[in-house]
Amino acid sequence: MKALSLTKTIHIHPLFFLLALSAILTGAFYEFVILMTLVVIHELGHYLTAKYYGWRVSRIELWLFGGAVVSEEHNTRPFREQVSVVLAGPLQHIWIFGLLSILQGFYGPHSLLSVAFFYNTLILVFNLMPIWPLDGGKLLFYITTQLFSFQRSLYFTLFISVTSMVLVSLWFYLEGRWTLAGLLLAAFLLIENGMEWKRRTYTLMRYLLFCTYRDCSKLKPKFIKVEQDLLVRDVLKNIRCNRKHLYVLKQSPSFYIVDEQECLQAYFDKKQANLRLRDVPKLAL
């Protein structure tokens, strides 16, 4: 579903209004206000941290029980920045716990404070689950990109995400905890994972295009022995965010090395996706 524009910075998902209507009809308006206040503070943590690092942020989207800072730079920034931006949201709930404790100390127990404590805990724990596109899912993806190829990290993250959703859904079913809001949220997350799977090729191509022009001087090189008939498009499936691959091709009576950047240039600049590695150096002639 397409988000509705409240301002140039804030967009609201249609399911948000369904939740708001449900809260009004069930007499839970104050609880809804508390919930959305916590969500907005959470997203502002992401937004302000991204702006601090100079990210190009297009908007903040408010979803059902959550939101997202939309930026085209999520997969192309340094690991430290990515982790900082992701953790900036959950960290907001730490000082919120402190504020709520102070208020409780001044005013004593109150039903709205109890609601605030509950939702603050719920948002913190829920967002750290390894489910895409929650903070836990993004954090899992960023960590795995440090260990595996970009493509494998994406596939692994989506697999863990769907598996986690199935297990949580099964637990909710066995415990009889399903609610209308829970069903809507589960449907939303399932749709988001499906959409991310459908655009996996686009996501990879966009990252490969970024890698074509990135500065590789500080990346750790890794030499890999490969067959000279290996195709360029197959080589690029191994690309990583923290490595520079140098492919060693053995030819009688000697051998030579093909740089990963040469493969990227052959793929995008020369449109030679099916070129064999042994022929890559010929493009420079």
N, C-alpha and C positions, 0 to 999 in steps of 0.2 A: 504494500500500500504506500502511496505517495504521502510524504509528510506535508502538513500545512504550514505556511510561513506566517509566524507571528511578527517577527522582525527579520532583518537581513541576517541576524546572528542566531536567532532561536527559531527552530522548526519543531512542530508538534505532530507526532504520529497520530492517526485517526483513532487508534485504540485507546489513546490517552483520554479522549472525550467520552468513550464508552465507560471507562473506569470512573470518570468524574460523575457521569450520570448515575451510575450504579451506586456511588457513594451518597449522592443526594437522595436517591429514592430509598436507601436503606438507613438513612439518618446517621451516616458516618462521615459527614462533611468535615468536621474538625480533624478526624483521623486522616482524611485525604489530604488536607492542607499540610499537616505535619509530614506525611509521607513525601509529598512533592517538594516541600521545602528541603528535606534531607537529600532528595535526588538532585535538586538544583545545586546545592552546595557541593555535592559529590562531583557533578559535571564541571562546575566552576574550577575545582581543583585541577582536573584534566586540562581545561581550557587555558587557565592562567599559566600553568607549567609549560604547556606547548608554546604559548606566546613568549614566555621567558627564553625559550631556546630558539626562538625565531621561526617556528613552524608556520606554514601557510595554512591557517584554519579557516575553512569555508563557513562552518555553522555548528551550532549545538542542536542535536536532535533529542527531544524528550519522547521516550517510549512508554510502554506499560511497565511500571515499577522500575524504571531506569532511563538511561539515555546514552548518548554517545557524542564525542567530539569528532566531527567529520573533517579529516585532513588527508590529502593525497600523499603525505610524507611518512605515514606510519611504517612503511616497509623500507624506507630509504634513508633513515637517519641512524646515527651511531647507536649501538646497543645500550649504552648508558642513558642516553636521552629517551629512548623508547621505554625502558623500564621505569625511568623517573616519571614520565607522563602517565603511564598506566597506574603506578602506585600512588600518584598524587590524589586520585579519587578516593580509594579506600582509607588513606591516611587522614582525610578530613573527619572521619568518624571517630578518630581517637580523641581529638580536642572536643568534639561534640559530646562524647561520653563525659569528659571532664566538666563541660558546661552544665550538662543535665544533672550531674552529681552535686554541683554547687547550688543549682536551683532547688534541688530536693533538700539540700541542707538548710536553705533559707525558708522554704515554704512547706516543707514536710511532704509526705506522700500525696500524690495527686494522680487521678486517672489519666490525664493527658500526658503527664510526665512518664507514666508507665508505658503508654502507647509510644511515646517518643523513644524510650529505651528499647522497646521491642522492635520498632521499625529500624532504628539505627543498627541494632545487632543483625537484623534480617538482611538489610542491604549490604552490610559489610561482609557477612558470611556468604551470601548468595553471589555477590559479584566476584568473589575469589574462587568460585567453582570453575573447574577446567572446561567451561562451555563457551563456545564461540557464539556471539561476539562479546561476551562478558570480559571483565578485566582479567579474570583467571585464565580464560581461553587465550587472550592476547599475550599474557605473560608466558604461558606455556609455549606459544608459537615463537616468541622472541628468544626464549631459552633454547629451544630445539634448533633454531637456525644457527646457534653457535656450535652445535654438535653435528648437524646433518646438512644436506643440501636444502636449498630453499623449497624445492618441489616436495621433497620427502617430508620436510617439516610441516608444510601446509596439509598434506594428506594425513600425517600422523595426528595433527591437532584436530582436524575435522573428525577423524575416527574416535579419538578420545572424547570429543565433544558429544557426538551422537551416543556413544556408549554410556557416558555420564547421564545424559538426558533419559535414556531408557532405564537405567538403574534407579534414578530418582523418581521417575514416573511409576515404576513398579513398587517402590517403597510407599509412595503416596497412595497407590491403589490398595495395597495390602493393609495399610493403616487407616484407610477410609478418610484421607485428608484432602481429597480433591474438592476444589471450590471453582466457581465460575472464573474468578480472576486467575486461579492457577491453570485452568484449562486454556484460557486466552494467552497467558504467558508462555505455556508450553508450545502452543501452536505457533506463536510468534517466533520463538527460538528455533523451532523445527524449520520454519520457512526461511529464516535467515541462514541456517546451515545449508539448506538446499540451494539457495541462491549463491552462496559462497562456493559450493561445489560446482555449480554450473559455470561460474565465471573464473574457475581455477586456471584455465588456459590464458585468459586475459590477464589475470593477476601475475602469472609467471612471465608472460611476454613483456608486461610493463616493467617488471623487475629486471629482466634481462636487458631491456633497453636502457634502464638506469645504469646497469653494470657496464654497459658499453662505453660510457663516458665518465665513469667514476675514477677517482684517483686511487690507483692500486699500489702506490709506492710504499704505503705503510702496512699492506697486507702480508701475512706470513705466506711464503711460497711453499707449494707442495708439489713434488715431482711424482708423476704417475706414469708407469709403463703401460702403453696401450698398443693395440694392433693398428697398423697404418691404414687399414680399410675402414676404420670406425668413422661414422658420419658426424658432421658438425652438430646437427640437431640432437644427436644422442649425447654428445659430449656436454652440451649446455644444460642438460638435465642435472648435472652434478654440481652446478655452480653454487657457491656458498658465499655468505656475506662477510666472513672473516678469513677467507683463504684466497690465494691466487694460484690456480692450477697451471702447472707446466707439464705438458704431455710429451713423454719421451717416446719417440718412434724409432724402432730399430730397423735399419735397412742394411743389407749386405753391400759393402763391407763395413759400413759405419752406421751412425745414428744421428738424428737431429731432434730439436725440441720445437714444439708448437706452443706458443703462448695462448692462454685462454682468451686474451683480448683479440688475438687474430681470428679466433673462431667467432667471436661476437661480431667483429667487423665483417667477416665473410657472411654471416647470417643476415645482418641488418643492412649493411652498406652495399654488399655485392649480391644480396638475395640468393645466396648459394647454401640453402639449408641442407641439401643432400650431398654436399661436397665431402669427399673423403679427406681425412687429416693429411694424408701424404701429398695432397694437391693444394693445401692451404698456402704454403709458401709461394706457389706459382702466381697467386693473385697479386702479390706485391711486385712482381716483375713487370 
